[in-house]
Amino acid sequence: MINGITELCLMKLDVLDEFDEIKIGVSYNINGEEVTNFSSQQLLTEQISVNYETYTGWKQSIKEIRNHNDLPDMAKSFIKRIELLTRTKIRIVSVGSERNQIINLM
């Protein structure tokens, strides 16, 4: 749980439709040491690089999808990984700019 948050909304998933690869930042290297979080003070004083996990893009439009089961497998894997990294369930996924372009995951 992040700061007491029990559910997340993942917005603009459709923006990733055309990417060959999608990266998720999963940790940082600060002066050669891997960490998963840091203070804003470290941003000013330390050498920082981001460690990424790379996922294959789904390369298809998801704007018309309204059911989680109909999402491409790579999109479902991406959503699941974000849930695992944040330890928080994703409740809603936005797949377009219109109000009805959402997938309710619960």
C-alpha positions in Angstrom: 0.0 0.0 0.0 1.3 3.5 -0.9 0.4 6.2 1.6 -2.8 4.5 2.5 -4.0 4.2 -1.1 -5.9 0.9 -1.6 -6.6 1.2 -5.3 -5.2 2.9 -8.4 -6.5 4.2 -11.7 -4.2 3.6 -14.6 -4.8 6.4 -17.1 -3.9 6.8 -20.8 -2.9 3.2 -21.3 -3.8 3.7 -25.0 -1.0 6.2 -25.4 1.4 3.1 -25.3 -0.4 1.3 -28.1 2.3 2.0 -30.7 5.4 1.5 -28.7 7.7 -1.4 -29.6 9.0 -1.5 -26.0 7.6 -0.1 -22.8 9.9 0.5 -19.8 9.0 0.6 -16.1 11.4 2.2 -13.7 11.8 -0.3 -10.9 14.8 0.9 -8.8 17.6 3.4 -8.8 21.4 3.3 -8.6 22.7 6.0 -6.2 26.5 6.1 -6.1 26.6 2.4 -7.2 24.0 1.2 -4.6 20.7 -0.1 -5.8 17.7 1.4 -3.9 13.9 1.3 -4.4 13.2 4.7 -2.9 15.1 7.9 -1.9 14.5 11.3 -0.4 14.3 14.5 -2.5 17.6 15.6 -0.9 19.4 12.7 -2.6 18.2 14.1 -5.9 20.3 17.2 -5.4 23.4 15.6 -4.0 23.9 12.1 -5.5 24.6 10.5 -8.8 21.4 8.7 -9.8 20.5 6.4 -12.6 17.2 4.4 -13.1 17.0 0.6 -13.5 14.2 -0.3 -16.0 12.3 -3.5 -16.8 11.5 -3.6 -20.5 8.3 -5.1 -21.9 7.3 -5.8 -25.4 4.6 -3.4 -26.6 1.2 -4.7 -27.8 1.3 -2.7 -31.0 -2.5 -2.5 -31.5 -5.3 -0.1 -30.5 -7.1 -0.8 -27.3 -9.4 2.2 -27.5 -12.5 0.0 -28.2 -11.8 -2.6 -25.5 -14.1 -2.5 -22.4 -13.2 -5.9 -20.8 -10.0 -6.8 -19.2 -10.0 -10.3 -20.8 -10.0 -8.7 -24.2 -6.8 -6.7 -23.6 -3.6 -7.9 -25.4 -1.6 -10.3 -23.2 1.3 -7.8 -23.0 -1.0 -5.0 -21.8 -2.4 -7.4 -19.1 1.2 -8.3 -18.1 2.1 -4.6 -17.9 -0.9 -3.8 -15.6 -0.1 -6.8 -13.4 3.5 -5.7 -13.0 2.5 -2.2 -11.9 0.2 -3.8 -9.3 3.0 -5.9 -8.0 5.5 -3.1 -7.9 3.1 -0.7 -6.1 1.5 -3.5 -4.1 -1.8 -1.8 -4.9 -4.7 -3.1 -7.0 -5.6 -1.2 -10.2 -9.3 -0.6 -10.2 -9.8 1.3 -13.5 -7.8 1.4 -16.7 -8.4 4.3 -19.1 -8.1 3.3 -22.8 -9.0 6.5 -24.5 -9.9 10.2 -24.0 -13.7 9.7 -23.7 -15.4 9.1 -20.4 -16.7 5.7 -21.6 -13.3 4.5 -22.6 -12.5 2.7 -19.4 -12.2 -0.8 -18.2 -13.4 -1.6 -14.6 -11.2 -4.3 -13.2 -13.2 -5.1 -10.2 
